[in-house]
Amino acid sequence: MEEKKIVRKLSLVGILGNVLLAGFKLLAGILGRSGAMVSDAVHSLSDVFATFVAYIGVLLSRQPEDAEHPYGHERLECVAALVLGLILAGTGLGIGYTGIRKLVMKEELAVPTMLPLIAAVVSIVAKEAMYRYTMYYAKRMDSAAFKADAWHHRSDALSSIGSFIGIGLAKAGIPAADPVAGVIICFFILKVAGEISKDALDKMLDTSCGRETEERIRSFVEKQPGVEGVDLLHTRQFGNKIYIDLEIAANGELSLNEAHEIAEEVHDRVETEFANVKHVMIHVNPVNKNNAGKHTDHENGG
């Protein structure tokens, strides 16, 4: 399935599913006298906007390089993921505030009917299915924005679990359990929002790919023909892509053309082996006892 078709399909499922679910939960919350379910419905409505932001972010990030953006637009997806994290945090705080206000102000707490309980079960099943569906394709595309959107779905499922417990306890004679559930839901949502935002910021700040990934790259390069060793390896994340600065050692007696061929071969094989690598800059250092302290420069980018 082409990436654009996947993006459109994920967006359609996310927006349409959340609109229908939010409407059902809002109606169930109002008719069933459940503040937790109304908060849950608001959370689902925020997911509609979240999916739209993810869709726009992914489309913009997939634009080809141009004169003003020679390194591409991948970081726009990180911006979208960061926005989604902030939206999720705002939603969580709103839900928590509503619950705390009801507890502190000692508002009269109505006992919910069965309708919100049914809505909670429907929401848990539907949102968990949407999470798994979205995350499956988000991982295939390595899309930070749609991974964040998937977590929006999962957080909504967690929200509905909290609503189910709170509504059930309220029906059992503990009305305060309904707003307490809203406060607990708030903490779940804030935790996910923090993780999404941190991941987006890491990818925007040229964070390395981590020791494990770098060791895999180093080991692969060292096995290539003509490479005597790896003197330096730096990686940085650029959206969902990886940039590599690499210094390799080669026989100092080789001609410039031969050194170039080795670097070119390493460059091509690294990009083939590691799909997320977008650009490799290679510098060749000579290994030659008679020319200690001297080196041959070669740069190759792609």
C-alpha positions as CSV (number, residue, x, y, z in Angstrom):
1,M,0.0,0.0,0.0
2,E,1.4,3.4,-1.0
3,E,2.4,5.7,1.9
4,K,-0.1,8.4,0.8
5,K,-2.9,6.0,0.8
6,I,-2.0,4.7,4.2
7,V,-1.9,8.3,5.6
8,R,-5.3,9.1,4.1
9,K,-6.8,5.8,5.4
10,L,-5.4,6.4,8.9
11,S,-6.7,10.0,9.0
12,L,-10.2,8.9,7.8
13,V,-10.4,6.1,10.3
14,G,-9.2,8.4,13.1
15,I,-11.4,11.4,12.3
16,L,-14.6,9.5,11.5
17,G,-14.2,7.0,14.3
18,N,-13.6,9.7,16.9
19,V,-16.5,11.9,15.7
20,L,-18.9,9.0,16.0
21,L,-17.5,7.8,19.3
22,A,-17.4,11.3,20.8
23,G,-21.0,12.0,19.9
24,F,-22.1,8.7,21.4
25,K,-20.2,9.2,24.6
26,L,-21.4,12.8,25.0
27,L,-25.0,11.7,24.6
28,A,-24.5,8.9,27.0
29,G,-22.8,11.2,29.5
30,I,-25.5,13.8,29.4
31,L,-28.5,11.4,29.4
32,G,-26.8,9.0,31.9
33,R,-25.8,11.8,34.4
34,S,-22.0,11.0,34.2
35,G,-19.4,13.8,34.4
36,A,-16.7,11.2,33.8
37,M,-18.3,10.1,30.5
38,V,-18.7,13.7,29.4
39,S,-15.0,14.3,30.0
40,D,-14.3,11.1,28.1
41,A,-16.3,12.4,25.2
42,V,-14.3,15.7,25.2
43,H,-11.1,13.6,25.1
44,S,-12.4,11.8,22.0
45,L,-13.2,15.1,20.4
46,S,-9.6,16.3,21.0
47,D,-8.5,13.2,19.1
48,V,-10.3,14.5,16.0
49,F,-8.0,17.6,16.0
50,A,-5.0,15.4,16.9
51,T,-5.5,13.1,13.9
52,F,-5.9,16.2,11.6
53,V,-2.6,17.7,12.9
54,A,-0.9,14.3,12.4
55,Y,-2.2,14.1,8.8
56,I,-1.0,17.7,7.9
57,G,2.3,17.1,9.7
58,V,3.0,13.9,7.8
59,L,2.0,15.3,4.4
60,L,4.3,18.4,4.9
61,S,7.2,16.3,6.2
62,R,7.1,14.1,3.1
63,Q,7.7,17.0,0.7
64,P,10.9,16.7,-1.3
65,E,14.0,18.9,-0.7
66,D,14.0,22.4,-2.2
67,A,16.3,25.4,-2.5
68,E,15.2,26.8,0.9
69,H,15.2,23.4,2.6
70,P,18.0,21.3,1.1
71,Y,17.9,18.8,4.0
72,G,14.1,18.2,3.5
73,H,11.1,18.7,5.7
74,E,11.2,15.7,8.1
75,R,11.3,17.9,11.2
76,L,7.8,19.1,10.5
77,E,6.5,15.7,11.6
78,C,8.3,16.3,14.9
79,V,6.6,19.7,15.2
80,A,3.2,17.9,14.6
81,A,4.0,15.3,17.3
82,L,5.0,18.0,19.7
83,V,1.7,19.9,19.1
84,L,-0.1,16.6,19.6
85,G,1.7,16.1,22.9
86,L,0.6,19.6,24.1
87,I,-3.0,19.0,23.0
88,L,-3.0,15.8,24.9
89,A,-1.6,17.5,28.0
90,G,-4.2,20.2,27.8
91,T,-7.0,17.7,27.5
92,G,-5.7,15.8,30.5
93,L,-5.4,18.9,32.6
94,G,-9.0,19.9,31.6
95,I,-10.3,16.5,32.7
96,G,-8.4,16.7,36.0
97,Y,-9.6,20.2,36.7
98,T,-13.2,19.2,36.2
99,G,-12.9,16.2,38.6
100,I,-11.1,18.2,41.3
101,R,-13.6,21.1,41.1
102,K,-16.4,18.7,41.7
103,L,-14.7,17.2,44.7
104,V,-13.5,20.5,46.2
105,M,-16.7,22.5,45.6
106,K,-18.7,19.5,46.9
107,E,-21.1,19.7,44.0
108,E,-24.1,17.5,44.2
109,L,-23.0,14.3,42.5
110,A,-25.7,12.4,40.6
111,V,-25.7,8.6,40.4
112,P,-25.1,7.6,36.7
113,T,-27.4,5.3,34.8
114,M,-26.4,2.1,32.9
115,L,-26.0,4.0,29.6
116,P,-22.6,5.5,30.5
117,L,-21.3,2.1,31.5
118,I,-22.3,0.7,28.1
119,A,-20.7,3.7,26.4
120,A,-17.5,3.1,28.3
121,V,-17.3,-0.6,27.2
122,V,-17.9,0.4,23.6
123,S,-15.2,3.1,23.8
124,I,-12.6,0.8,25.4
125,V,-13.0,-1.8,22.6
126,A,-13.2,0.8,19.8
127,K,-10.3,2.9,20.9
128,E,-8.0,0.0,21.6
129,A,-8.7,-1.3,18.1
130,M,-7.9,2.1,16.7
131,Y,-4.7,2.3,18.7
132,R,-3.5,-1.1,17.3
133,Y,-4.5,-0.2,13.8
134,T,-2.8,3.2,13.8
135,M,0.3,2.0,15.6
136,Y,0.8,-0.9,13.1
137,Y,0.9,1.5,10.1
138,A,2.8,4.2,12.1
139,K,5.6,1.8,12.7
140,R,5.6,0.7,9.0
141,M,6.1,4.4,8.0
142,D,8.2,5.2,11.1
143,S,5.9,8.2,11.6
144,A,6.3,10.0,14.9
145,A,3.1,12.0,14.3
146,F,1.0,8.9,13.8
147,K,2.6,7.1,16.7
148,A,1.6,10.1,18.8
149,D,-1.9,9.9,17.3
150,A,-2.0,6.1,18.2
151,W,-1.2,7.0,21.8
152,H,-4.1,9.5,21.7
153,H,-6.3,6.5,20.9
154,R,-4.7,4.4,23.7
155,S,-5.1,7.2,26.2
156,D,-8.7,7.5,25.3
157,A,-9.1,3.7,26.0
158,L,-7.4,4.2,29.4
159,S,-9.7,7.2,30.0
160,S,-12.7,5.0,29.3
161,I,-11.4,2.3,31.6
162,G,-11.2,4.9,34.3
163,S,-14.7,6.1,33.5
164,F,-16.1,2.6,33.6
165,I,-14.6,2.0,37.1
166,G,-15.7,5.4,38.4
167,I,-19.2,5.1,37.0
168,G,-19.5,1.5,38.3
169,L,-18.5,2.6,41.8
170,A,-20.8,5.6,41.6
171,K,-23.7,3.3,40.8
172,A,-22.6,1.1,43.7
173,G,-23.2,3.9,46.1
174,I,-19.9,6.0,45.9
175,P,-20.8,9.0,43.8
176,A,-17.4,10.6,44.5
177,A,-15.8,7.8,42.5
178,D,-17.0,9.4,39.2
179,P,-14.9,12.7,39.5
180,V,-12.1,10.8,41.2
181,A,-11.9,8.6,38.0
182,G,-11.5,11.8,36.0
183,V,-8.5,12.9,38.2
184,I,-6.8,9.5,37.8
185,I,-7.4,9.6,34.0
186,C,-5.7,13.0,34.0
187,F,-2.4,11.5,35.3
188,F,-2.5,8.7,32.7
189,I,-2.9,11.2,29.9
190,L,-0.2,13.6,31.2
191,K,2.3,10.7,31.3
192,V,1.7,9.8,27.7
193,A,1.8,13.5,26.7
194,G,5.2,13.9,28.4
195,E,6.6,10.8,26.5
196,I,5.3,12.0,23.2
197,S,6.7,15.6,23.7
198,K,10.1,14.3,24.8
199,D,10.5,12.0,21.8
200,A,9.5,14.9,19.5
201,L,12.0,17.3,21.1
202,D,14.8,14.6,21.0
203,K,14.4,14.3,17.2
204,M,14.3,18.1,16.8
205,L,17.5,18.6,18.8
206,D,19.9,16.4,16.7
207,T,19.9,13.7,19.4
208,S,22.0,10.7,18.5
209,C,20.4,7.4,17.5
210,G,21.7,5.7,20.6
211,R,24.6,3.3,21.3
212,E,22.9,0.2,20.0
213,T,22.1,1.6,16.6
214,E,25.5,3.2,16.3
215,E,27.2,-0.1,17.2
216,R,25.2,-1.8,14.5
217,I,26.3,0.8,11.9
218,R,30.0,0.6,13.1
219,S,30.1,-3.2,12.9
220,F,28.5,-3.1,9.4
221,V,31.0,-0.5,8.1
222,E,34.0,-2.3,9.5
223,K,33.1,-5.4,7.5
224,Q,33.1,-3.6,4.2
225,P,36.0,-4.3,1.7
226,G,38.9,-1.8,1.9
227,V,37.9,-0.5,5.4
228,E,40.7,-0.9,7.9
229,G,38.6,0.5,10.8
230,V,36.2,3.2,11.9
231,D,37.9,6.3,13.5
232,L,34.7,8.3,14.1
233,L,31.0,7.8,13.9
234,H,28.4,10.4,14.8
235,T,24.7,10.1,14.2
236,R,21.8,12.5,14.6
237,Q,18.1,12.2,14.1
238,F,16.3,14.5,11.7
239,G,12.7,13.8,12.1
240,N,12.3,10.1,11.3
241,K,15.6,10.1,9.3
242,I,19.2,9.6,10.3
243,Y,22.3,11.6,9.3
244,I,25.7,10.1,9.7
245,D,29.2,11.7,10.0
246,L,31.8,8.9,9.4
247,E,35.6,8.7,9.4
248,I,37.0,5.4,8.0
249,A,40.6,4.2,7.8
250,A,41.9,2.8,4.5
251,N,45.3,1.9,3.1
252,G,47.3,5.1,2.6
253,E,49.0,3.7,-0.5
254,L,45.7,3.7,-2.4
255,S,45.1,6.3,-5.2
256,L,42.5,9.0,-4.8
257,N,40.2,7.1,-7.2
258,E,40.6,3.9,-5.2
259,A,39.9,5.7,-1.9
260,H,36.9,7.3,-3.5
261,E,35.5,3.9,-4.7
262,I,35.8,2.5,-1.1
263,A,34.0,5.5,0.3
264,E,31.3,5.4,-2.4
265,E,30.7,1.7,-1.8
266,V,30.5,2.2,2.0
267,H,28.1,5.1,1.5
268,D,25.8,3.1,-0.8
269,R,25.8,0.0,1.3
270,V,25.0,1.9,4.6
271,E,22.0,3.6,3.0
272,T,20.8,0.3,1.6
273,E,21.2,-1.6,4.9
274,F,19.7,1.1,7.1
275,A,16.5,2.3,5.5
276,N,16.2,5.4,7.7
277,V,19.6,6.7,6.8
278,K,19.1,9.7,4.5
279,H,22.6,11.3,4.4
280,V,26.1,9.9,5.0
281,M,29.2,12.2,5.1
282,I,32.4,10.1,4.8
283,H,36.0,11.1,5.5
284,V,38.9,8.7,4.7
285,N,42.0,8.6,6.9
286,P,45.1,6.8,5.6
287,V,46.7,3.9,7.4
288,N,50.4,4.2,6.4
289,K,53.4,4.1,8.7
290,N,55.5,6.2,6.2
291,N,52.8,9.0,6.1
292,A,51.9,9.2,9.8
293,G,50.1,12.4,10.6
294,K,49.0,12.9,7.1
295,H,45.6,12.0,5.6
296,T,43.6,12.0,2.5
297,D,40.2,13.7,2.4
298,H,37.2,12.4,0.7
299,E,33.6,13.5,1.3
300,N,30.5,11.8,-0.1
301,G,27.0,12.8,0.7
302,G,23.7,11.4,-0.5
